[in-house]
Amino acid sequence: MIVEDDALVALGIRLTVEDLGYHVCGIAASEPEAIALANASQPNLALMDIRLKGTVDGIDTARRLRNEFNLRSVFLSAYTDEQTMARASLTYPLGFVQKPYSAGQLKSALDLALRRLAAPKE
């Protein structure tokens, strides 16, 4: 699932992810949309922007998705300042890809995230 408030950016991510051979169950632009989509679709992971529509950002949305659905996130964001990265790390993300990124960088992040999810729990 993709959580991104810019419709054109979200469409670009979707097309890239699908071109890489992955399925996208849907796009959400805000926390309420992300919660509804996760509940309805039970995705494997969320590609999460940090800035979203509404009052709740992507970091808090990622935290809620993890707590309520055990859904992990890969952050896709231009925001890489120390404070933002520290907050994001508290959600135990599967990865962080800085915008702008290439299809190859996104593929590497997705492959690694899915391997982490499939790894046996210790």
Sequence and secondary structure as in RCSB ss.txt:
>XXXX:A:sequence
MIVEDDALVALGIRLTVEDLGYHVCGIAASEPEAIALANASQPNLALMDIRLKGTVDGIDTARRLRNEFNLRSVF
LSAYTDEQTMARASLTYPLGFVQKPYSAGQLKSALDLALRRLAAPKE
>XXXX:A:secstr
 EE S HHHHHHHHHHHHHTT     EESBHHHHHHHHHHH  SEEEE SS BSSS HHHHHHHHHHHH  EEEE
EES   HHHHHHHHTT  SEEEESS  HHHHHHHHHHHHHHHHS   
